[in-house]
Amino acid sequence: MLREGVNFPGHGFLFQFGEKRVILGFLRSLRDFFKGLFLYNLYGHFHAQKRCLENVFMLGLFGPMIGVPHLFQYYSLRLLPYYVRDFPAWKRRMVKERDFFDQVGE
Amino acid sequence: MNSIWVLLWWAVILVLGYWVYARHVAKNIFEVDGGRATPAKMYMDGVDFMPANKNVLFGFQLNSIAGAAPIIGPIVALQWGWVPALLWLGLGVFFIGWLHDFSSAMVSIRSDGDTFGALSYKLISPRARKILLTFVYFYLLLIATAFGHVITSGISKDAALPFPMLIIIGVAFLVGHMIYKARVNILVTTVVAIVIIFLSIYLGTVWKWSLSYTTVLVCVLIFGYFSSILPVWRFIQPYNYASVYVVYFGIIAGILGILIGAKPMTLPAFTSWSIGMGPLWPILFLTIACGSISGWHSLVSSTATSRQLENELDVRPVTGGAMFAEFTISIIAVIVCATAFADKAAYLKAVGNPTGIFTAGLGGAITTLGLPLSYAQALAGSMIIILALTIVNLVFRFMKVASAELLGDVVPIAKNPHIATIFALIITFILVKTGTWLYVWVLFGGANQLMAALALLLTTLFLAQKAKNYKVAIYPMYFMYITTVCGLFYMAFFKLIPAAMKGQKVFGNVFAAAVAVLLIICALILAYDGVKAFKRHRAAAVSAPEGQKAAA
């Protein structure tokens, strides 16, 4: 009833001094207050979890670039010559769709 | 006198404190600037530094700072009469409480979101951080002991509470699983949790369990162990989320009950300048640990909140506003308890079990809304137990981290989370079982208020460094520091040690006295370093060029 742009009977008489904007503003503030009271902690925790996962992901990918050496990339490069011939077959296996009949064959 | 008149005192303090005094200090002393970038806007990493709307932050700040202390402290302080309690609550929050919360956030904002530890390192001395960490560890121990007894005595003396408390713990695991693993819609999860919790409170009044004090204490400590060890998302965080609805329903119901019921204050307005617990000064000022001023708030304001404020103009409504809201909760606690008893004798018989007092008072207020008395009392009891358990959950977790940081280099086993937690649990158990709770509560209040004095010291040093008027912070800091150190000294040497020498709870009282002395020593060292730092900052501010002085 108090949404912006929506009129109702008596609107012109009752809300002629900008009270609608004040009431809407107050209701929005109240909504935000309850969001902060009940939910903000929860959302903060979601973001913290997401941050932890991103930290691990970026560390794995770019660790050596920021001075955190780890050996995954070193071993990847060392083992690459032994595995590079298998890359096409591996890639085919990974992207191939598997259906019921493939599993029956197994 | 009718309790409604107390609300007049509340309104005067709120209007003059928040809209007049706080506005003046924020504008003229701290010179809050809406155009200045806050750390939330400068760094914006999406997690720690994340600008948030001031109304959302106000709710978050209130949720973070409001615990059981603004309720229990005034309940115990009614022994001096409700007039001294109301005066300290009102004048404390007016001159000191809101300023402490506000300035902690402002100092952190103006220092790139630095925490309490980093600020003490920079503003006081390098060793201040270590001293503060030691102080904090024993402060946490006192919190765990004080609230551990509140929870244990509350549950063991009210047979309607064990069942709902157990169910709420189960609901916490369920909510954690639903939100983080099963990815159930948050609204559905919330509704399920609320329905189960409120139903369990009702069933608790039907299926009553009587448990002994020791059994409940052991259960609380086991609960504390899992709170410390399990990942936050598994237990603590969903527990806090699910149970907050009970707490705020209870507060709102209590406010409505008070307004509708309008009962007279039956306890005496003033009893004596000195009672069994001690003289009005300094002990009253330590007994009411929150509601007027609390050092815990500086830890919250200088970490989570300061990094999420999007505008300096939001600091006063968020931090100061939340402090005045906590003052409101304390006023409610005073009213419900001063109207709950037929006379002072009945109150004094119950003062060792503040949960019982609050249950009787708030439960009676809520019945004016039409709820049955047994359910209303169970709701009130659940509310205060939940508030206390929320704090105890976090405290053991923090003690684990603090002991690793303090002792980890010297005693490597302190880094083991299980060993560190079990050690904290054992010393808490010993202090709860063997200590005198009323004295431990005052020690907790003393440590809490002393932490506030240290936060005000940081504010004073910050203002002195920037060549601003620091008198608004230094006089409250003097008052809090002298009051708390004298209070801790009095408790240690005039209550705890004499009680131990008479053979009363010898081990617990001596242990508590030793903790009090240690806190005093930490405070004296910080004061010594603080004075040197103050002289240093003043000298640097006086000799700094004019342009640098203005850039605060």
Interface residues (C-beta under 8 A of the other chain):
Chain A: R28 S29 L30 R31 D32 F33 F34 K35 G36 L37 F38 L39 Y40 N41 L42 G44 H45 H47 A48 Q49 K50 R51
Chain B: D45 G46 V47 M50 A52 N53 N55 V56 L57 F58 G59 F60 Q61 L62 N63 S64 I179 Y180 I186 V232 W233 Q237 N240 Y241 V244 Y245 Y248 A304
